[in-house]
Amino acid sequence: MIQFLLNDQPTALEHVAPSMSVLQYLRTVLVQVGTKEGCAAGDCGACTVVVGELTGDPQNPSLQYKAVNACITPMASLHGKQLITIEHLQHQGQLHPVQQAMVDCHGSQCGFCTPGIVMSLLAWWLGVQRGTAAPDRHGIELALSGNLCRCTGYQPIIQAAEQSLRLCQDHFLQHQQEVVQLLQAIQGTPGAESLRTERGFYRPGTASELARLLEAHPQAQLVAGATDLGLEFTQQLHQPSKLIYTGGVKELTQLQDTPDQVIIGAAVTYSSAQSTLHQHFPAFADLFNRLGSLQIRNQGTLGGNVANASPIGDTPPVLLALNATLKLTSIQGSRHVAIADFFTGYRQTVLRTGEFIEAIMIPKLKADETLQVYKISKRFEDDISAVCMAIWMRREHNVVQAVRIGCGGMAAIPKRAKATEQALLGKPFSETSINLAKQALAQDFQPIDDIRASAAYRLAVAGNLLTRAHLELNQQGVSLFAEAGGTSQ
């Protein structure tokens, strides 16, 4: 049985198909049509809803609100959470401050995308009140980054967001403790830490339980944020027989900051990891701002991005450059695999039947080490890479002592540029060595032509990124590249 709060009402569902999305449930089961269906792919934001879940000390938890795309969120993943829809914003005949500000500032034209915009602003507004979101223009733009509107400029919407902050009370804040208690009651029911539905959806609470489920159901698909798998349901109409949700697994949702490394559970979302990564790997964390929309980052996970084994995934090139290690677990136990050995072919990995990624271990940078990360895509934000390159380097008196270059979009797998690395190793990091390294790129990669870029373009731009790294690390041309679409440390 799936138990959650629908707005402020406790709700229990017994017969839910594993692939049923929150959007399907709202529009076809409840016939609550305020939440709109646009792209059905997590791109446009028209279907945005807000999910509240408990966070912090289990004895004294607080509510964390986040905007998500209802179209690709599995209904069963709401177990133990609160779902807030556009219908719940008005309270006792009064519009919510965000709604009233949108009216006052004429922030809506045709109205189709407006519910999603309002819900994104609601999550931001609640974050501002709790001190977890920035109240400035950048914070507003970040909140709206996953909401597309065809028929208006965004200035009236931004003005509405600014005006909404003049009113700081709403029924969500007033009744927050009541919601916390209701969610605690759900999570405190016997067996609430794990869930099994009659329709083949499983929600294990521990890594050992997850391992047992995979042993019993080896063909089951793992799902965390469903930001990729969800497209198989909405675009390709696949109907999985069994899904195992990893978002409730304690070990997979932990993030540890140790003296020597950062350990990220496979089900930790991009948004949850970004702050810690920014402390130790600013270039990596900055890349997240270009990885999908905020709604996607609120659900998507690093473990899912790695396990998906896409040659154009954004995080594997960085993890390759950082020499990350994966903890792989099954009912037989755990083993550690260097990420350089993880990918074996197009969307193929060394994962054995019944095995899953439990955690990603990333060594911290030392004082003489640098990391630069670049993403090249047709759009600056919310787009898939044509080329992604990450360069880790250790230099002494500008002589390259060690280097690792991870690339995406250049081969059938995320791959190290080993010939290019050898061309740089032991030499001054100069224009001469960069030119040699550019020539070595053709030994490392034979990219393909596709809709994102031609093979010639990919090789040319990869070489240009090496030049850019040289200019930046030698403090030349930094201003020239400030707006060019890369992130660097």
Order of alpha helices (4+ residues) and beta strands (2+ residues): beta-beta-beta-beta-beta-alpha-alpha-alpha-alpha-alpha-alpha-beta-beta-alpha-beta-alpha-beta-beta-beta-alpha-alpha-alpha-alpha-alpha-beta-beta-beta-beta-beta-beta-beta-beta-beta-alpha-alpha-alpha-alpha-beta
